[in-house]
Amino acid sequence: MSAPLARELAPRLCRKDPVTGENCSWNHGFWQCLRLMDLAVTPADQADFYHRAFQSVTGRSGMPRVLISGTTDYSMLAHVLAFHRERGLEPVVTVLDICDTPLFLNRWYAARASAGVECTRSDILDYDCAAPFDAVCTDSFLGQFSPDKRIRLLEKWRQLLRPGGAVITVTRVRAGADAAPIGFSPEQARALRSTIVRKAAAMPAGLQADPAEIARAADLYLSRQQSWPVRSREEVRQLFAGCGFRVDELSDSRRTAAARRPPKEAASPGEGEQLRIIATRL
Ligand SMILES: C[S@@+](CC[C@H](N)C(=O)[O-])C[C@H]1O[C@@H](n2cnc3c(N)ncnc32)[C@H](O)[C@@H]1O
């Protein structure tokens, strides 16, 4: 239901890049379709990790205050709410993104989940909060930042957390990648395009879209999606330790029981372990 909504609204709501003048609707308008086709890498893929990690999140003064620091849609919000509610807690959640489309989708979901959620449009690097958070969570966000900016991101997360608060996140590690941003290789893009076209043809009612329109959206997505590679576990450890965090967990999701199913064909560039990170602000 949210896939047609996102596709329709993204061209209007998505943020224009001040440098290129282009907006990000190629991503935010198509992501829900990728999710329906089970091609998106989402927090649901790491649900066992997020579930475990949130068990130890507590509010120092009242309900846990959680910041979702960048999110393409409401998947992280759904998990955060569910994992707290099963413990009888109603977390105080702020969803932050630089673009209005994910915020719209989070408001849409929050209304259906009867949750009072604050949605804030901001570059995370410019964001300030009135009261510190008990946890900051996000999925596949480190790759949105160059190595220099990643240090500023960690410093910002540290500033937003109370001492003892945690960063809970997952990032892909691409060993052997260059330092420059990477996109899909031509082979990976070709393979994914044909998977998308095949899946779209099998589910026109679910996607509520003409397969030709989906193919065009796939071409745009596959040519534009990029991320700054995180290249090793050690790089992550040093990043967090150097910015005032104690690293409590760096684990490879491929070693978990839930991951023993065959890896899914994922609409994210490159390959590598999904590194699960829990770090405590000192
Ligand atoms: C969380 S990341 C990766 C997507 C991920 N797989 C997911 O589950 O949502 C993508 C989101 O980060 C947002 N973003 C990128 N740079 C940002 C920044 N500097 N500040 C806030 N949000 C940012 C983008 O708008 C996008 O919605």
The ligand as an SDF file (V2000), in Angstrom:
LIG
                    3D

 27 29  0  0  0  0  0  0  0  0999 V2000
   19.4890    4.9560    6.1980 C   0  0  0  0  0  0  0  0  0  0  0  0
   20.2570    5.1650    4.7060 S   0  0  0  0  0  0  0  0  0  0  0  0
   20.2350    3.5600    3.8510 C   0  0  0  0  0  0  0  0  0  0  0  0
   18.9080    2.9430    3.5800 C   0  0  0  0  0  0  0  0  0  0  0  0
   18.5960    1.7490    4.4530 C   0  0  0  0  0  0  0  0  0  0  0  0
   18.8790    0.5140    3.8300 N   0  0  0  0  0  0  0  0  0  0  0  0
   17.2500    1.7760    5.1670 C   0  0  0  0  0  0  0  0  0  0  0  0
   16.8580    0.7540    5.6650 O   0  0  0  0  0  0  0  0  0  0  0  0
   16.5870    2.8100    5.2930 O   0  0  0  0  0  0  0  0  0  0  0  0
   19.3700    6.1600    3.6220 C   0  0  0  0  0  0  0  0  0  0  0  0
   18.7040    7.4370    4.1600 C   0  0  0  0  0  0  0  0  0  0  0  0
   19.6480    8.3510    4.6930 O   0  0  0  0  0  0  0  0  0  0  0  0
   19.2330    9.6730    4.3790 C   0  0  0  0  0  0  0  0  0  0  0  0
   20.3960   10.5490    4.5040 N   0  0  0  0  0  0  0  0  0  0  0  0
   21.5210   10.5520    3.7430 C   0  0  0  0  0  0  0  0  0  0  0  0
   22.3910   11.4770    4.1890 N   0  0  0  0  0  0  0  0  0  0  0  0
   21.8110   12.0710    5.2720 C   0  0  0  0  0  0  0  0  0  0  0  0
   22.2190   13.0950    6.1640 C   0  0  0  0  0  0  0  0  0  0  0  0
   23.4060   13.7010    6.0340 N   0  0  0  0  0  0  0  0  0  0  0  0
   21.3790   13.4330    7.1740 N   0  0  0  0  0  0  0  0  0  0  0  0
   20.1840   12.8280    7.3210 C   0  0  0  0  0  0  0  0  0  0  0  0
   19.7340   11.8530    6.4870 N   0  0  0  0  0  0  0  0  0  0  0  0
   20.5400   11.4760    5.4770 C   0  0  0  0  0  0  0  0  0  0  0  0
   18.6630    9.5530    2.9830 C   0  0  0  0  0  0  0  0  0  0  0  0
   17.7660   10.6030    2.6910 O   0  0  0  0  0  0  0  0  0  0  0  0
   17.9770    8.1880    3.0440 C   0  0  0  0  0  0  0  0  0  0  0  0
   16.6020    8.2800    3.3380 O   0  0  0  0  0  0  0  0  0  0  0  0
  1  2  1  0
  2  3  1  0
  2 10  1  0
  3  4  1  0
  4  5  1  0
  5  6  1  0
  5  7  1  0
  7  8  2  0
  7  9  1  0
 10 11  1  0
 11 12  1  0
 11 26  1  0
 12 13  1  0
 13 14  1  0
 13 24  1  0
 14 15  1  0
 14 23  1  0
 15 16  2  0
 16 17  1  0
 17 18  1  0
 17 23  2  0
 18 19  1  0
 18 20  2  0
 20 21  1  0
 21 22  2  0
 22 23  1  0
 24 25  1  0
 24 26  1  0
 26 27  1  0
M  CHG  2   2   1   9  -1
M  END
$$$$
